[in-house]
Amino acid sequence: MAMIHARGLGKTFRVADKQPGLAGTLRHFLQRRHRDVSAVRDVSFLVEPGEVVGFLGPNGAGKTTTLKMLTGLIHPSSGSVEVAGFRPQRRQADFLRRITLVMGNKQQLIWDLPPLDSLRVNAAVYGIDDAEAQRRIRELSEMLEMGEELTRPVRKLSLGQRMKAELLAALLHRPDVLFLDEPTLGLDVNAQARVRSFLAQYNRRYGATLLLTSHYMADITALCPRVLLIHEGSLMHDGSLAELTTRLAPCREVRLELREPLPAAAFAAYGTVEDLQGRAVRLLVRRERLTASVARLLAELPVVDLEVREPPIEELIGQLFRREPAP
Amino acid sequence: MDGPSAAARLLRRFWSASLAAEMEYGMNAAIELLSVLGNLAGSLFVLSLFFRDGRNLGGWSWDQALVVLGIYTLLDGLTSTLLQPNLGALVTHVQKGTLDFVLLKPVDSQFWLSLRIFSPWGLPGVAVGGVLMIAGVVRAGTTPTPLGLAIGGLVLLAASLLLYSLWFVLAATSIWFVKVWNATEVLRATLVAGRYPISAYPAGLRVLFTFVLPVAFLTTVPAEALLGKAAAPVVLAGLLVAGLALGASRLFWIFALRFYTSASS
């Protein structure tokens, strides 16, 4: 049975329609106008137990709204969703014990106290006895490489240490579905890498299902064999990152360094010239013709150096969002 | 939560964490005690003015009026201990979006939001109010029967629940209005009227304080019950009003949550 099953999920918000300036404010005060904004439209997908799925999309694409529907924090306007066999919006205790939500920009730890105090509260919330709570805290803090941070007030922890403590607090009840909204937001490269390796380890050790959003492509490439791409509320891709790259970038970039400069026309038979500066040439070559074109380039032209590059995924997704306006 | 023992364990954890957090700011205790004593001295002075020429206040003797003032001080202390910190935090949760964390815990959200924080700085008010209340009852020459005490205690509990319900409903409106903190301050200021017996006020205000803002049920009715001068229907009305208010706060929260869960992003 699928762990997460979304069918035709949609969410429409009513938002106030107000013009700027004093006149707009007065008009809005006297005669409020609202319009419906579709934040999520007809999104369907299945996530199997133990899968790690990345949720991609620009700001305002509907990622957080979808996550909130999956956790039961907001009710869908249309469609339905099931998580671990429950309907999230009913927020039954048995459902809440099986999930967790980590939000990179919000914290649940008590600010003035060491994380251990918040962990003791969470243990009581989830009915975990003291000995078991101790054991889990030891285990998770080892995985997170945490030590004396657990006994230092949260306000005195660095952002990276705080995020690790947040993860510990969110996972103490050992949930089997993790919803992570930008879990590495604002962290430095090392802290990001630690969070990523911890999540991968948690997934392997407990067979947990992870659905995460992130603006850092490195999080997605390191953790998610499968990605869901959402744009303006609609699901645009559900599959592997490699498939997404192929779909978004049918061409590879071939960089050449020549012994002597050649006119642009000399490259027409191999691909499209992207840039030509003296002896340096950048060509776009369709993937299916790549091997043949490279072999011919090496055989037929005075090539000193040749490099094949895949365009960065961030750039491809960025291009996609700029290219395709909302339907 | 599974049963009362789990709730008690959770409450112990909540409050020990709160105490630990509050202890980070140790000077508060001294400041709060001074503030309670200062307020009380002011109230006692004003009250003494009413009784200067041996007059009474709306049919209440000096000692009986002290019982009302004691109950007010006690409830105000309770407000500082539980209501203000918790319901202030509810408003902050809505503003910062951290209400999501509360709603995702397998614990009743109203329980969490009402009892999560325990601020010991209101305890001096509770203690001073309690002493004043008992002193007033003793000095008034009333020897309460066990039944009278039980009824008095019950009515006092009902008054606390009524006060809680008013605060909670007001704080819960933050789901729509976000900035309601000033409104709860207005509520607290209005309840200051409960320092004196309700019969001391002009007829118009008496109606207002009984039927619109139930100030009468907060201090005067419990005092009457403790002094054995309450009519049974009034006591029953007090209990009924508290029960209804508590039920209404529950329904209102369910309604507010439905709105939150369909409107927030």
Interface residues (C-beta under 8 A of the other chain):
Chain A: F13 R14 A39 T64 T65 K68 T71 G72 L73 I74 H75 Q89 R91 A93 D94 L96 R97 I99 T100 L101 M103 K106 Q107 Q108 I110 W111 D112 L113 D117 S118 R120 V121 A123 A124 V125 Y126 G127 P153
Chain B: M1 D2 A6 R9 L10 R12 R13 F14 A17 A20 A21 E24 K96 G97 T98 D100 F101 L103 L104 K105 P106 V107 T261 S262 A263 S264 S265
